[in-house]
Amino acid sequence: MTNPIRVLLVDDHAVVRSGLGAVLMANDDLALVGEAGNGEEAVRLCQRFKPDVVLMDLMMPVMDGVSATREIHTKWPDIKIIALTSFKEKEYVEGALKAGALSYLLKNVSAEELVTAIHNAVAGQPRLSPEAAQVLIQDFKQPKVADFDLTEREKEILKLMAEGLANADIAQKLVVSQSTVKFHVSNVLSKLGVTTRTEAVSLALKKHLVD
């Protein structure tokens, strides 16, 4: 008998992890090796356990799923990452896939579909929820503009970054959580192809992405 597929669960909601864990334990060829409540913890557990597959939530405190995906994919490219989220908007789909996620599924996926996606991931075969696929198809049909494909919200946050505001200040100004701001900042850095806020602001000013 072959070894079971080793899976790490990453979600900030314990009840979600509990449900996913039950799905994994119901399949003899899958093994739950660990659970993380945020992206930073996920990176630590990947270093410790080297799972085959990571089921990654996107919106989490401390470190969001996109940032964690990027770090895990960079350090351990053999680990397959499946984004498992409630969000189907373009910025989330593209952010996760560009960061290194192999697949993108919504949390309304059935247990059978999730198990299939895990097996496919090990084989290097991506799976996209119909909603995520539709987003990518629509994006492909639309002509590209020279603004690094930033969303209106990302442009707004980039402008506030250029004004020197920290994440906490941006969150307060936009009346959103700091984790939401961190997620958008991570996407901005990814789309601009930079690694620091300073580089992002410098490029934004050079390319006239902000006023």
C-alpha positions as a Markdown table, in Angstrom:
| # | Residue | x | y | z |
|---|---|---|---|---|
| 1 | Met | 0.0 | 0.0 | 0.0 |
| 2 | Thr | 1.3 | 3.5 | -0.9 |
| 3 | Asn | 1.8 | 6.1 | 1.8 |
| 4 | Pro | -1.2 | 8.4 | 2.4 |
| 5 | Ile | -1.1 | 11.9 | 1.0 |
| 6 | Arg | 0.0 | 14.2 | 3.8 |
| 7 | Val | -2.2 | 17.3 | 4.1 |
| 8 | Leu | -1.8 | 20.5 | 6.2 |
| 9 | Leu | -5.0 | 22.5 | 6.9 |
| 10 | Val | -4.7 | 26.3 | 7.1 |
| 11 | Asp | -7.8 | 28.3 | 8.2 |
| 12 | Asp | -8.4 | 30.8 | 11.0 |
| 13 | His | -11.8 | 29.3 | 11.9 |
| 14 | Ala | -11.5 | 26.2 | 14.1 |
| 15 | Val | -14.9 | 24.9 | 13.0 |
| 16 | Val | -13.8 | 24.9 | 9.3 |
| 17 | Arg | -10.6 | 23.0 | 10.2 |
| 18 | Ser | -12.7 | 20.5 | 12.1 |
| 19 | Gly | -14.9 | 19.9 | 9.2 |
| 20 | Leu | -12.1 | 19.6 | 6.7 |
| 21 | Gly | -10.2 | 17.3 | 9.1 |
| 22 | Ala | -13.3 | 15.0 | 9.3 |
| 23 | Val | -13.2 | 14.8 | 5.5 |
| 24 | Leu | -9.6 | 13.9 | 5.4 |
| 25 | Met | -9.9 | 11.3 | 8.2 |
| 26 | Ala | -12.7 | 9.6 | 6.3 |
| 27 | Asn | -10.3 | 8.7 | 3.5 |
| 28 | Asp | -7.6 | 6.1 | 4.3 |
| 29 | Asp | -5.3 | 7.5 | 1.6 |
| 30 | Leu | -5.2 | 11.0 | 3.2 |
| 31 | Ala | -3.4 | 11.9 | 6.4 |
| 32 | Leu | -3.8 | 15.2 | 8.4 |
| 33 | Val | -0.3 | 16.2 | 9.5 |
| 34 | Gly | -1.1 | 19.5 | 11.1 |
| 35 | Glu | -3.4 | 22.6 | 11.4 |
| 36 | Ala | -2.6 | 26.3 | 11.3 |
| 37 | Gly | -4.7 | 29.3 | 12.2 |
| 38 | Asn | -2.7 | 31.8 | 10.1 |
| 39 | Gly | -0.2 | 32.0 | 7.3 |
| 40 | Glu | 2.8 | 32.5 | 9.6 |
| 41 | Glu | 2.0 | 29.3 | 11.4 |
| 42 | Ala | 1.4 | 27.5 | 8.1 |
| 43 | Val | 5.0 | 28.4 | 7.0 |
| 44 | Arg | 6.4 | 27.0 | 10.3 |
| 45 | Leu | 4.4 | 23.8 | 10.0 |
| 46 | Cys | 5.5 | 23.3 | 6.4 |
| 47 | Gln | 9.1 | 23.5 | 7.5 |
| 48 | Arg | 8.4 | 21.0 | 10.2 |
| 49 | Phe | 6.2 | 18.5 | 8.4 |
| 50 | Lys | 6.9 | 19.0 | 4.7 |
| 51 | Pro | 3.3 | 18.1 | 3.7 |
| 52 | Asp | 2.4 | 17.0 | 0.2 |
| 53 | Val | -0.6 | 19.3 | 0.0 |
| 54 | Val | -1.7 | 22.5 | 1.8 |
| 55 | Leu | -5.3 | 23.5 | 1.9 |
| 56 | Met | -4.9 | 27.3 | 2.3 |
| 57 | Asp | -7.5 | 29.9 | 3.4 |
| 58 | Leu | -6.8 | 33.4 | 2.1 |
| 59 | Met | -8.2 | 35.9 | 4.6 |
| 60 | Met | -6.4 | 35.3 | 7.9 |
| 61 | Pro | -4.8 | 37.4 | 10.7 |
| 62 | Val | -1.0 | 37.7 | 11.2 |
| 63 | Met | -0.2 | 36.6 | 7.6 |
| 64 | Asp | -2.7 | 36.2 | 4.9 |
| 65 | Gly | -3.0 | 33.2 | 2.6 |
| 66 | Val | -1.5 | 34.8 | -0.5 |
| 67 | Ser | 1.7 | 35.8 | 1.4 |
| 68 | Ala | 2.0 | 32.4 | 3.0 |
| 69 | Thr | 1.4 | 30.7 | -0.4 |
| 70 | Arg | 4.2 | 32.8 | -1.9 |
| 71 | Glu | 6.6 | 32.0 | 0.9 |
| 72 | Ile | 5.9 | 28.3 | 1.0 |
| 73 | His | 6.0 | 28.0 | -2.8 |
| 74 | Thr | 9.4 | 29.8 | -2.9 |
| 75 | Lys | 10.9 | 27.7 | -0.1 |
| 76 | Trp | 9.4 | 24.3 | -0.9 |
| 77 | Pro | 8.1 | 24.3 | -4.6 |
| 78 | Asp | 7.2 | 20.6 | -4.3 |
| 79 | Ile | 4.5 | 21.3 | -1.8 |
| 80 | Lys | 1.2 | 21.7 | -3.7 |
| 81 | Ile | -1.1 | 24.4 | -2.5 |
| 82 | Ile | -4.9 | 24.5 | -2.9 |
| 83 | Ala | -6.5 | 27.8 | -2.2 |
| 84 | Leu | -9.8 | 27.1 | -0.4 |
| 85 | Thr | -11.7 | 30.2 | 0.3 |
| 86 | Ser | -15.1 | 31.9 | 0.2 |
| 87 | Phe | -14.0 | 34.6 | -2.2 |
| 88 | Lys | -14.4 | 34.4 | -5.9 |
| 89 | Glu | -13.4 | 37.9 | -7.0 |
| 90 | Lys | -10.7 | 38.4 | -9.6 |
| 91 | Glu | -8.1 | 39.9 | -7.2 |
| 92 | Tyr | -8.3 | 36.9 | -4.9 |
| 93 | Val | -8.2 | 34.3 | -7.7 |
| 94 | Glu | -5.3 | 36.0 | -9.5 |
| 95 | Gly | -3.5 | 36.8 | -6.2 |
| 96 | Ala | -3.5 | 33.2 | -5.1 |
| 97 | Leu | -2.5 | 31.7 | -8.4 |
| 98 | Lys | 0.3 | 34.2 | -9.1 |
| 99 | Ala | 1.6 | 33.5 | -5.6 |
| 100 | Gly | 2.0 | 29.8 | -6.5 |
| 101 | Ala | -1.3 | 28.1 | -5.6 |
| 102 | Leu | -2.0 | 25.2 | -8.0 |
| 103 | Ser | -5.7 | 25.1 | -7.5 |
| 104 | Tyr | -8.5 | 27.5 | -6.4 |
| 105 | Leu | -11.6 | 26.1 | -4.8 |
| 106 | Leu | -14.5 | 27.7 | -3.0 |
| 107 | Lys | -15.6 | 26.4 | 0.4 |
| 108 | Asn | -18.9 | 25.3 | -1.0 |
| 109 | Val | -17.0 | 22.4 | -2.7 |
| 110 | Ser | -18.3 | 18.9 | -1.9 |
| 111 | Ala | -16.2 | 16.5 | 0.1 |
| 112 | Glu | -15.8 | 14.3 | -3.0 |
| 113 | Glu | -14.6 | 17.2 | -5.1 |
| 114 | Leu | -12.1 | 18.3 | -2.5 |
| 115 | Val | -10.6 | 14.8 | -2.1 |
| 116 | Thr | -10.3 | 14.6 | -5.9 |
| 117 | Ala | -8.6 | 18.0 | -6.0 |
| 118 | Ile | -6.1 | 16.8 | -3.4 |
| 119 | His | -5.3 | 13.7 | -5.5 |
| 120 | Asn | -5.0 | 15.8 | -8.6 |
| 121 | Ala | -2.7 | 18.3 | -6.9 |
| 122 | Val | -0.2 | 15.5 | -6.0 |
| 123 | Ala | -0.3 | 14.6 | -9.7 |
| 124 | Gly | 0.4 | 18.3 | -10.6 |
| 125 | Gln | -3.1 | 18.7 | -12.1 |
| 126 | Pro | -4.8 | 22.0 | -11.2 |
| 127 | Arg | -8.5 | 22.4 | -10.4 |
| 128 | Leu | -10.5 | 25.6 | -10.5 |
| 129 | Ser | -14.0 | 26.2 | -9.1 |
| 130 | Pro | -16.4 | 27.2 | -11.9 |
| 131 | Glu | -16.5 | 30.7 | -10.5 |
| 132 | Ala | -12.7 | 31.0 | -10.5 |
| 133 | Ala | -12.5 | 29.7 | -14.0 |
| 134 | Gln | -15.1 | 32.2 | -15.2 |
| 135 | Val | -13.2 | 35.1 | -13.6 |
| 136 | Leu | -10.0 | 34.1 | -15.5 |
| 137 | Ile | -11.9 | 33.6 | -18.8 |
| 138 | Gln | -13.5 | 37.1 | -18.5 |
| 139 | Asp | -10.0 | 38.6 | -17.7 |
| 140 | Phe | -8.6 | 36.9 | -20.8 |
| 141 | Lys | -11.2 | 38.4 | -23.0 |
| 142 | Gln | -10.6 | 41.9 | -21.7 |
| 143 | Pro | -7.8 | 44.0 | -23.2 |
| 144 | Lys | -4.9 | 44.6 | -20.9 |
| 145 | Val | -4.2 | 48.2 | -19.8 |
| 146 | Ala | -0.8 | 49.5 | -18.6 |
| 147 | Asp | -1.7 | 49.9 | -15.0 |
| 148 | Phe | -0.3 | 46.5 | -13.8 |
| 149 | Asp | -3.9 | 45.3 | -13.6 |
| 150 | Leu | -4.5 | 46.8 | -10.2 |
| 151 | Thr | -8.1 | 46.9 | -8.9 |
| 152 | Glu | -9.6 | 50.2 | -7.8 |
| 153 | Arg | -9.2 | 49.1 | -4.2 |
| 154 | Glu | -5.6 | 48.2 | -4.7 |
| 155 | Lys | -5.0 | 51.6 | -6.4 |
| 156 | Glu | -6.6 | 53.3 | -3.5 |
| 157 | Ile | -4.4 | 51.5 | -1.0 |
| 158 | Leu | -1.3 | 52.1 | -3.1 |
| 159 | Lys | -2.1 | 55.8 | -3.0 |
| 160 | Leu | -2.4 | 55.7 | 0.8 |
| 161 | Met | 0.9 | 53.8 | 1.0 |
| 162 | Ala | 2.5 | 56.6 | -1.1 |
| 163 | Glu | 1.2 | 59.0 | 1.5 |
| 164 | Gly | 3.1 | 57.2 | 4.1 |
| 165 | Leu | 0.2 | 55.5 | 5.9 |
| 166 | Ala | 0.8 | 52.2 | 7.7 |
| 167 | Asn | -1.6 | 49.3 | 7.5 |
| 168 | Ala | -3.4 | 50.2 | 10.7 |
| 169 | Asp | -3.9 | 53.8 | 9.4 |
| 170 | Ile | -5.1 | 52.6 | 6.1 |
| 171 | Ala | -7.5 | 50.1 | 7.7 |
| 172 | Gln | -8.9 | 52.9 | 9.9 |
| 173 | Lys | -9.3 | 55.3 | 7.0 |
| 174 | Leu | -11.1 | 52.7 | 4.7 |
| 175 | Val | -13.0 | 51.2 | 7.6 |
| 176 | Val | -11.8 | 47.6 | 6.9 |
| 177 | Ser | -9.7 | 45.1 | 9.0 |
| 178 | Gln | -5.9 | 45.2 | 9.0 |
| 179 | Ser | -5.9 | 41.6 | 7.6 |
| 180 | Thr | -7.9 | 42.9 | 4.6 |
| 181 | Val | -5.4 | 45.7 | 4.1 |
| 182 | Lys | -2.4 | 43.3 | 4.4 |
| 183 | Phe | -4.1 | 41.0 | 1.8 |
| 184 | His | -4.4 | 44.0 | -0.7 |
| 185 | Val | -0.9 | 45.2 | 0.0 |
| 186 | Ser | 0.4 | 41.7 | -0.7 |
| 187 | Asn | -1.4 | 41.7 | -4.0 |
| 188 | Val | -0.1 | 45.1 | -4.9 |
| 189 | Leu | 3.5 | 44.0 | -4.3 |
| 190 | Ser | 3.0 | 40.9 | -6.3 |
| 191 | Lys | 1.4 | 42.7 | -9.3 |
| 192 | Leu | 4.1 | 45.4 | -9.3 |
| 193 | Gly | 6.8 | 42.7 | -9.1 |
| 194 | Val | 8.4 | 44.2 | -6.0 |
| 195 | Thr | 9.1 | 42.9 | -2.4 |
| 196 | Thr | 8.9 | 46.0 | -0.3 |
| 197 | Arg | 6.5 | 48.9 | 0.3 |
| 198 | Thr | 9.2 | 51.4 | -0.6 |
| 199 | Glu | 9.8 | 49.8 | -4.0 |
| 200 | Ala | 6.1 | 49.7 | -4.6 |
| 201 | Val | 5.7 | 53.4 | -3.9 |
| 202 | Ser | 8.8 | 54.3 | -5.9 |
| 203 | Leu | 7.5 | 52.3 | -8.9 |
| 204 | Ala | 4.0 | 53.8 | -8.5 |
| 205 | Leu | 5.4 | 57.3 | -8.6 |
| 206 | Lys | 7.6 | 56.6 | -11.6 |
| 207 | Lys | 4.8 | 55.0 | -13.6 |
| 208 | His | 2.3 | 57.6 | -12.5 |
| 209 | Leu | 0.1 | 55.0 | -10.9 |
| 210 | Val | -0.8 | 57.4 | -8.1 |
| 211 | Asp | -1.5 | 61.1 | -8.3 |
